[in-house]
């Protein structure tokens, strides 16, 4: 049995290069209006009821959430912009609301808009938010069952967002370049796009696909498609080619069993990473 599994693994490694894709080689889904992959929505619908179980299938997302806030804080501190008013957040692909809720509770937050294409997952998010009176305050947190393509693009800068987040999202869309083109108009001048995703390397296949999904079952099988992962260098190059986007920052993180997610310098080149870029004011 072990020899059979090893042989299968070696064959898989030999065939992987056929499936490598970048921002510009991804075949769009048959519905060119949307970047949503229906199979991805179905997968996360099945996880809806367990979203807020800290020991369940979304456990790694719960453990990662503090680092999300740390990275946002470091990005905003680096731009050294004093802002007296509260921050406006747009959380795209919010899922059950792990980040959206935590952002809405911050004293520095004015409003959080959280969107997701899965109505079942959003039902869980709305239900959970009702437990906290802070989140029920008018204008504090709003959920919308829409894709980014269907979210109204703001007409004025004051309607745009200080921080737009894509946490564990871009590796699940069908065409990341077209998707980002829809995201960027929602960021106000001086605002930040903050995302987290996974580099497309042999190491990430071994840890994220083979070990995490097939061996130790840290995440449900089928959660990730290795060929959809995006290298940090590809993300950086995509923004470098576009005018008006500055202060690119990244941070590699590694999950350490028993300790949670930890920052590991240079690991953005081969595993999970955060990425931030600011819209020129």
C-alpha positions in Angstrom: 0.0 0.0 0.0 2.8 2.5 0.9 4.7 1.7 -2.3 1.5 2.3 -4.3 0.9 5.7 -2.7 4.5 6.7 -3.2 4.4 5.7 -6.9 1.1 7.7 -7.3 2.8 10.7 -5.7 5.8 10.6 -8.0 3.6 10.3 -11.0 1.6 13.3 -9.8 4.7 15.4 -9.4 5.8 14.6 -13.0 2.5 15.7 -14.4 2.1 19.0 -12.4 3.8 21.3 -14.8 1.0 20.7 -17.4 -1.5 22.5 -15.1 0.5 25.5 -14.0 -1.4 28.7 -14.8 -0.8 32.4 -14.2 -2.9 35.5 -14.1 -3.1 35.6 -17.9 -3.4 31.9 -18.8 -6.5 31.0 -16.8 -9.4 29.9 -18.9 -12.5 31.9 -17.8 -15.6 30.2 -16.7 -18.3 29.9 -19.3 -20.1 32.8 -17.7 -17.8 35.7 -18.5 -19.7 38.1 -16.3 -18.5 36.5 -13.1 -15.3 35.2 -11.6 -17.3 32.8 -9.4 -16.7 29.1 -9.8 -20.0 27.3 -8.9 -18.2 24.3 -7.7 -16.3 26.5 -5.1 -19.6 27.9 -3.9 -21.0 24.4 -3.5 -18.0 23.4 -1.5 -18.2 26.2 1.0 -22.0 25.8 1.2 -21.4 22.4 2.6 -19.2 23.9 5.3 -21.7 26.6 6.4 -23.0 25.0 9.5 -19.5 24.5 11.0 -18.0 27.9 10.1 -18.0 29.2 13.7 -16.7 25.9 15.3 -13.1 26.9 16.3 -12.2 23.2 16.2 -14.0 22.5 13.0 -13.1 22.6 9.3 -12.5 26.4 9.5 -10.1 26.1 12.4 -7.1 27.4 10.5 -9.1 30.5 9.5 -9.9 31.3 13.1 -6.3 30.9 14.1 -5.1 33.1 11.2 -7.4 36.0 12.0 -5.1 37.8 14.5 -2.4 37.9 11.9 -4.8 39.5 9.4 -5.2 42.4 11.8 -1.5 42.6 12.5 -0.7 42.8 8.8 -3.3 45.5 8.1 -1.9 47.5 11.0 1.7 47.2 9.7 0.6 48.3 6.2 -1.3 51.3 7.5 1.5 52.3 9.9 4.0 52.2 7.0 1.9 54.7 5.0 1.9 57.1 8.0 -1.4 58.7 7.2 -3.2 60.3 10.1 -6.9 59.7 9.8 -9.4 61.1 12.3 -12.5 59.5 11.0 -13.3 55.8 11.3 -12.2 53.3 8.7 -14.5 51.8 6.1 -13.8 48.1 5.3 -15.0 46.0 2.3 -14.5 42.3 3.1 -14.9 40.3 -0.2 -15.6 36.6 0.1 -16.4 37.1 3.8 -17.7 33.5 4.4 -19.2 33.2 7.8 -17.9 36.5 9.0 -14.8 35.7 11.0 -12.8 38.7 9.9 -15.8 41.0 9.2 -17.1 40.6 12.8 -13.7 41.2 14.3 -13.1 44.3 12.2 -16.5 45.7 13.0 -15.7 45.5 16.7 -12.6 47.7 16.5 -12.9 51.2 17.9 -11.2 52.6 14.8 -13.9 51.1 12.5 -16.8 53.2 11.1 -18.4 50.5 8.9 -17.8 47.0 7.4 -19.5 45.8 4.3 -19.0 42.1 3.8 -20.0 40.3 0.6 -20.1 36.6 -0.4 -21.8 34.7 -3.3 -23.0 31.9 -0.9 -26.4 32.7 0.6 -26.1 29.7 2.9 -22.8 30.8 4.4 -24.1 34.4 4.7 -27.2 33.1 6.7 -24.7 31.7 9.2 -22.8 35.0 9.3 -25.9 37.1 9.9 -27.2 34.7 12.6 -23.9 34.8 14.4 -23.6 38.6 14.3 -27.0 38.9 16.1 -25.4 37.6 19.3 -23.3 40.8 19.7 -25.1 44.1 20.3 -22.1 46.0 19.0 -22.5 44.4 15.6 -26.2 45.2 15.5 -25.7 48.9 15.9 -27.0 50.7 12.8 -24.4 51.0 10.0 -21.8 49.0 11.9 -21.8 45.7 9.8 -23.8 44.8 6.7 -23.8 41.6 4.7 -24.7 41.4 1.0 -25.2 38.2 -1.0 -23.5 39.5 -4.2 -20.3 38.9 -6.2 -17.9 41.8 -6.7 -19.1 42.1 -10.3 -22.6 42.9 -9.0 -21.6 45.2 -6.2 -22.2 48.8 -7.2 -19.0 50.7 -7.9 -18.9 53.9 -5.9 -19.3 57.2 -7.7 -17.4 59.3 -5.2 -14.1 58.8 -3.3 -15.9 59.2 0.1 -18.1 56.2 -0.8 -15.0 54.0 -1.4 -13.2 52.0 1.2 -10.0 52.5 3.3 -9.3 48.8 3.4 -10.5 46.1 1.0 -9.7 42.5 2.0 -9.5 39.3 0.1 -8.6 36.6 2.6 -8.2 33.1 1.2 -10.3 34.2 -1.8 -8.3 34.8 -4.9 -7.1 31.2 -5.2 -10.8 30.2 -5.6 -11.8 32.4 -8.5 -11.7 31.5 -12.2 -9.9 34.5 -13.5 -7.8 36.4 -10.9 -6.8 39.2 -13.2 -10.3 40.1 -14.3 -11.4 39.7 -10.7 -8.9 42.2 -9.4 -9.9 44.6 -12.1 -13.4 44.6 -10.5 -12.0 45.0 -7.0 -9.7 47.9 -7.4 -12.3 50.7 -8.1 -13.7 50.2 -4.6 -10.5 51.4 -2.9 -10.3 55.1 -2.1 -7.1 57.1 -2.8 -4.6 56.3 -0.1 -6.5 53.1 0.8 -5.2 49.5 0.9 -5.9 46.2 -0.8 -5.0 43.4 1.7 -5.1 39.8 0.7 -3.8 36.4 1.7 -3.3 33.4 -0.5 -0.8 30.6 -1.3 2.3 30.4 -3.6 2.2 27.7 -6.3 5.2 25.6 -5.4 6.0 22.0 -4.7 6.2 22.8 -1.0 2.7 24.2 -1.0 1.3 21.2 -2.9 2.9 18.9 -0.3 1.8 20.8 2.7 -1.6 22.3 1.6 -2.9 19.6 -0.6 -1.3 16.3 0.2 -0.7 16.6 4.0 -3.4 19.1 5.1 -6.2 17.6 3.0 -5.2 13.9 2.4 -3.1 12.9 5.4 -4.0 14.8 8.6 -7.3 16.3 7.3 -6.7 19.8 8.7 -9.0 21.1 6.0 -11.7 19.4 4.0 -10.6 17.5 0.9 -11.1 19.5 -2.2 -10.8 22.9 -0.5 -7.8 23.9 -2.7 -6.8 23.5 -6.3 -3.0 23.7 -6.5 -3.1 25.1 -10.1 -5.1 28.1 -8.9 -2.4 29.2 -6.4 -0.6 32.4 -7.2 3.1 33.1 -6.5 4.0 36.3 -4.6 6.2 37.3 -7.6 3.3 37.0 -10.0 1.1 39.2 -7.7 3.9 41.8 -7.3 4.5 41.9 -11.0 0.8 42.3 -11.8 0.6 45.4 -9.6 3.9 46.8 -10.7 2.6 47.0 -14.3 -0.3 49.1 -13.2 -0.1 52.8 -12.6 -1.2 54.3 -9.3 -0.4 51.3 -7.0 2.5 51.7 -4.5 4.0 50.5 -1.2 3.8 46.8 -2.0 4.3 44.7 1.1 4.2 40.9 1.8 4.6 38.6 4.7 5.0 34.9 4.7 3.3 32.8 7.3 3.5 29.1 8.3 1.2 27.0 10.3 3.0 25.3 13.2 0.9 22.6 14.9 0.3 23.4 18.5 1.4 27.0 18.1 -0.8 28.3 15.2 0.3 30.6 12.4 3.6 32.3 12.7 5.4 34.8 10.5 8.5 33.2 8.8 10.7 35.6 6.8 10.9 34.7 3.0 8.3 32.0 3.3 6.0 34.0 1.0 8.1 32.6 -1.8 6.9 29.0 -1.2 3.8 28.9 1.0 1.0 31.0 2.6 1.5 34.8 2.5 -0.2 38.1 3.1 0.1 40.8 0.4 -0.7 44.5 0.6 -0.7 47.4 -1.9 -1.8 51.0 -1.5 -3.7 53.1 -4.0 -1.8 56.3 -4.6 -3.5 59.4 -3.0 
